[in-house]
Amino acid sequence: MSEAATRTRISPRPWIGLAIWLGYLVLVAAIQAASGIRYDTWNDSARDLFLGGGVSLIVASIALVITTSVLGWWGPALHEDHRSRHRWPLIAPVLAALAVLMNLGGTDWGAYSGAFFGASVVLMLVGFTEELVNRGLLLTALRSRYTEVWVWLISSALFAIGHLINVALGASVAATVPQVLTAFLGGTIFYVLRRTTGSLIWAMVLHAAWDFSVFAAGVGDSGDLVSVATLVYVLAGVLAFASVAFVIKDADRGARAR
């Protein structure tokens, strides 16, 4: 268990993290389903994007702030006691950031209205909610029992599996399965970013920027850069997967030192 985790109000346990992960999915899915707006039509209008996705993220953000405060887990959820000694794995998050810029460069900004832009900004809360759940609270809970390789694998796998709720919300299976696989690689990118910087904040920012850029590129007629951006993001995920062993080894070494 990390040094910060020993100072929490409620001791971290794997079941608590799993309950938070499941509760978050149920809450978000229930609110989005109640809106009556299919996931694959969010980009149709600012109203559909805000009601279909934005409202659920606002509610979930409030619920997560309350939950994290009650548990007293802000410290271990947001910060590493000992970040990775290796900095070169940052190449994966840097490539992911480049993919974000490529998406934004290929976006048809002329098709954007002020209202749609506002709804898109609200959607960036996904960076806060999904990172706090998966690589914040769930990670903290898993570290109370499992070695770091299992912490990375379980948290990344559950992050990916969570995207399956999109099928229940109207997305096609054919479109969702690749999204799940990409999410596992993306989860590894964000895990590497947390371990190398020592903070979850940067992962929240990158996650929010990526999701924003994906929805932005889906408005109007996107340019050729968008297709290339997807390939660059997948490449970043593959590089993160190839380098994750180095940041895991550093985490295990820090745990033994404590």
KOLKEVO-453615 format. One line per 3 residues: number of its first residue (from 1); for each residue z, y, x of C-alpha. Coordinates in steps of 0.05 Angstrom, whole numbers, m for minus. Layout:
NUM) Z/Y/X ~ ... .
END
This chain:
1) 0/0/0 ~ m17/70/26 ~ 35/120/47 .
4) 16/166/m11 ~ 21/108/m60 ~ 94/96/m40 .
7) 109/167/m66 ~ 80/157/m135 ~ 120/162/m199 .
10) 96/93/m223 ~ 80/40/m171 ~ 6/22/m169 .
13) m13/m46/m197 ~ m83/m77/m206 ~ m73/m85/m281 .
16) m60/m11/m289 ~ m125/6/m255 ~ m164/m44/m296 .
19) m132/m18/m360 ~ m153/53/m341 ~ m224/30/m325 .
22) m231/m6/m392 ~ m197/49/m431 ~ m244/101/m402 .
25) m305/60/m422 ~ m279/48/m492 ~ m262/121/m502 .
28) m329/147/m477 ~ m369/95/m514 ~ m331/107/m579 .
31) m342/183/m577 ~ m415/176/m557 ~ m428/125/m611 .
34) m394/169/m663 ~ m443/225/m646 ~ m499/183/m673 .
37) m544/205/m616 ~ m578/149/m577 ~ m570/150/m501 .
40) m645/149/m491 ~ m655/213/m532 ~ m603/258/m498 .
43) m658/297/m463 ~ m691/315/m530 ~ m649/377/m539 .
46) m589/415/m513 ~ m551/396/m576 ~ m565/322/m566 .
49) m545/325/m493 ~ m480/362/m507 ~ m459/321/m568 .
52) m485/255/m541 ~ m455/260/m471 ~ m418/325/m459 .
55) m364/320/m512 ~ m342/251/m489 ~ m336/275/m417 .
58) m294/335/m437 ~ m246/290/m476 ~ m244/238/m421 .
61) m230/291/m368 ~ m169/315/m407 ~ m145/244/m417 .
64) m153/227/m344 ~ m116/289/m321 ~ m58/271/m366 .
67) m59/197/m344 ~ m61/213/m270 ~ m5/264/m277 .
70) 39/215/m315 ~ 28/161/m263 ~ 37/210/m206 .
73) m24/183/m171 ~ m60/247/m152 ~ m45/239/m78 .
76) m72/169/m66 ~ m128/178/m117 ~ m157/239/m83 .
79) m139/229/m9 ~ m141/176/45 ~ m80/168/90 .
82) m126/150/148 ~ m201/163/142 ~ m253/123/179 .
85) m260/135/254 ~ m335/123/247 ~ m373/184/223 .
88) m444/158/229 ~ m441/122/161 ~ m445/193/132 .
91) m520/186/140 ~ m521/149/73 ~ m488/205/32 .
94) m531/256/69 ~ m594/218/48 ~ m567/216/m23 .
97) m557/291/m21 ~ m629/298/3 ~ m651/257/m58 .
100) m614/306/m102 ~ m652/364/m71 ~ m718/327/m81 .
103) m702/315/m154 ~ m686/389/m163 ~ m749/407/m126 .
106) m791/364/m173 ~ m757/390/m237 ~ m799/428/m287 .
109) m753/488/m291 ~ m800/524/m337 ~ m784/473/m391 .
112) m709/488/m385 ~ m675/532/m436 ~ m609/567/m423 .
115) m575/522/m474 ~ m601/459/m443 ~ m579/482/m374 .
118) m509/495/m402 ~ m507/425/m432 ~ m531/396/m366 .
121) m475/431/m328 ~ m423/401/m376 ~ m453/333/m361 .
124) m433/343/m288 ~ m362/326/m309 ~ m385/254/m299 .
127) m374/264/m225 ~ m301/279/m238 ~ m288/226/m290 .
130) m325/167/m261 ~ m301/180/m190 ~ m229/190/m211 .
133) m231/125/m251 ~ m268/80/m202 ~ m256/107/m132 .
136) m192/142/m148 ~ m145/107/m197 ~ m176/38/m195 .
139) m181/40/m119 ~ m108/61/m114 ~ m87/4/m161 .
142) m128/m49/m125 ~ m100/m29/m57 ~ m31/m49/m80 .
145) m52/m122/m76 ~ m120/m134/m45 ~ m151/m124/23 .
148) m200/m66/30 ~ m263/m109/26 ~ m242/m131/m43 .
151) m222/m60/m61 ~ m293/m36/m45 ~ m328/m96/m77 .
154) m288/m96/m142 ~ m289/m21/m152 ~ m364/m16/m138 .
157) m380/m76/m182 ~ m339/m50/m241 ~ m371/19/m232 .
160) m439/m14/m238 ~ m419/m59/m296 ~ m393/2/m334 .
163) m465/27/m341 ~ m479/m32/m387 ~ m448/8/m444 .
166) m513/47/m445 ~ m546/m13/m478 ~ m497/m9/m536 .
169) m512/65/m541 ~ m587/55/m549 ~ m615/46/m479 .
172) m662/m13/m467 ~ m639/m73/m427 ~ m701/m66/m383 .
175) m682/5/m364 ~ m607/m9/m357 ~ m609/m70/m310 .
178) m641/m30/m253 ~ m592/26/m267 ~ m534/m23/m259 .
181) m560/m48/m192 ~ m572/23/m168 ~ m502/42/m191 .
184) m472/m12/m146 ~ m508/18/m87 ~ m489/88/m110 .
187) m416/66/m116 ~ m419/42/m44 ~ m447/110/m23 .
190) m389/146/m56 ~ m339/96/m26 ~ m367/109/44 .
193) m363/184/32 ~ m290/179/11 ~ m272/137/71 .
196) m310/180/122 ~ m287/248/96 ~ m217/226/75 .
199) m225/258/7 ~ m252/237/m61 ~ m273/309/m76 .
202) m338/304/m37 ~ m356/240/m75 ~ m343/276/m140 .
205) m389/333/m120 ~ m445/287/m97 ~ m439/243/m158 .
208) m442/303/m205 ~ m501/333/m168 ~ m540/267/m170 .
211) m530/256/m245 ~ m547/329/m258 ~ m611/324/m217 .
214) m632/259/m253 ~ m625/291/m322 ~ m657/355/m298 .
217) m717/317/m271 ~ m725/284/m339 ~ m739/351/m374 .
220) m812/370/m382 ~ m863/345/m331 ~ m830/325/m266 .
223) m866/330/m200 ~ m883/275/m150 ~ m819/289/m111 .
226) m778/257/m166 ~ m808/188/m154 ~ m796/194/m80 .
229) m725/217/m92 ~ m708/152/m128 ~ m733/112/m68 .
232) m693/156/m20 ~ m630/146/m62 ~ m639/70/m61 .
235) m650/73/14 ~ m585/112/20 ~ m551/58/m19 .
238) m578/3/25 ~ m555/41/87 ~ m486/50/56 .
241) m483/m24/41 ~ m502/m39/113 ~ m449/7/142 .
244) m392/m6/94 ~ m362/m60/138 ~ m346/m7/191 .
247) m307/38/145 ~ m272/m22/114 ~ m251/m46/183 .
250) m221/23/197 ~ m182/20/131 ~ m154/m48/147 .
253) m134/m25/216 ~ m98/35/187 ~ m61/m10/138 .
256) m37/m55/194 ~ m14/5/234 ~ 30/27/176 .
END
